[in-house]
Amino acid sequence: MDRRAPRARPRAPRLLWLRNRLPVLRRSGARAGPRRPRSRRRSPRPPMNDLRARIAQIVERDRARIANGERGAKLAAPTETLSTRRDPSGLAAGFPSVATRPGAPTPGGPRSAPLADSSPPFVVHEKRIALDDLGLEIVGRGACDPLLVAHLGLKGDPPERWQDVLFLDTETTGLSGGTGTYVFLIGVAHFAGKELILRQHLLLDLGAERAFIAALKKEIEPFRACASYNGKSFDLPIIRTRFVMAIRSELTIDDSHLDLLHPARRLWRDRFGSTSLKQLEESVLDDGRIADVPGWLIPDAYFHYLRKRDPAIIAPVLEHNARDVISLVRITDRVARAVLAARTGRAPDHAPAAFALARGFERTGELDAAFACYESAYYDGDNALRAKLAIAFARHLERRGELERALRMMETLLDLGLGSSRWRGQAESRIRRLSKKRWRGLATAT
């Protein structure tokens, strides 16, 4: 029973009264009147999509300024900057440099004129080593085989001579890369006659990086290709960044690049575990380092040298860099020896190395050498490696007409239960193909 009393009249609806005209919202400080047209028009900005075109525009603008003499006043009365405080410890006099070695030959042309200042912001330490002292047999002697440099990890057009290849290694102020990382030492080596010429460019003042990079550009311009150890991921990106930041130019030598880290890994990682230069020096070259400065301490050593200006601080870093470049040249020669030996039928006795060379020979189209390396790797390797290379090896046997041998090999590996399910499916497909081809040959013979 509803006991509530009925209302006398209905309740009026609740309404919210609004103004007929809402206030106009404006920004703080803005005027209510119409905006005046700007008298000055903005010049259209150049397109920034193509970085190379933009860099070329900046370089041409700077050249025009120099030609018009706009920098004459600055050159006449230089102000004191970081680059004017040069080598108070006398390190430039302790090492042969561009200024102290006039008339020494440079690849591709004469050496640049000596600097007017007796203490330059960087020094160049040069050393000449006979090829016989390095034990080189292939690299630096004769013409450069295009198929051989393909095994060395070449990316780009192959050089015609070993004298056109520049071996390089850098030491930087940090190991992470980026625009804040400077290259303070770069070692470059090239072949001239029966010698290897090693030149180390050492920056004595970070404020003089522009002159340092400009001299480095003149050093590497005559060469058509470069060789490094993990340079694709570390050295060349940092050098390319410093070229853009310091002199607004491009690095052209990386168009043809031999990164020896990858062939070294394929040949020796399964045998030695590590493929660092230090490990390969001990295991492959039989020439280990004694009292070498670790790579992660090199940035701290350089900054300590900038504070103390003691040549004894930077000397171990120079020795470390020189060993890196020389070892790079010797490792290149050892890889070339392994490739040429496999071509003549002398495959490596280490099965993973023979397998790696076989795949490389397949990429270059050298099928006879690939077959010899596959055969050596199959008989010297374990069951896991045999399963990995069996399908490719069976394909080579089929091409040579050895169908029975290929069938026995594939059936034996399947009976052993090797490989993954995907590999077993591929092996069964290869067996069916070989069986059909064998029965077709038998029918033709009868």
PyMOL commands that set and color helices and strands:
alter all, ss='L'
color gray80, all
select helices_A, chain A and resi 51-67+72-76+82-84+91-94+131-134+146-151+162-164+206-220+231-247+253-255+261-272+277-283+295-308+311-343+351-364+367-380+383-399+403-415+421-445
alter helices_A, ss='H'
color red, helices_A
select strands_A, chain A and resi 122-130+154-155+165-172+183-192+195-203+225-228+257-259
alter strands_A, ss='S'
color yellow, strands_A
deselect
rebuild
show_as cartoon
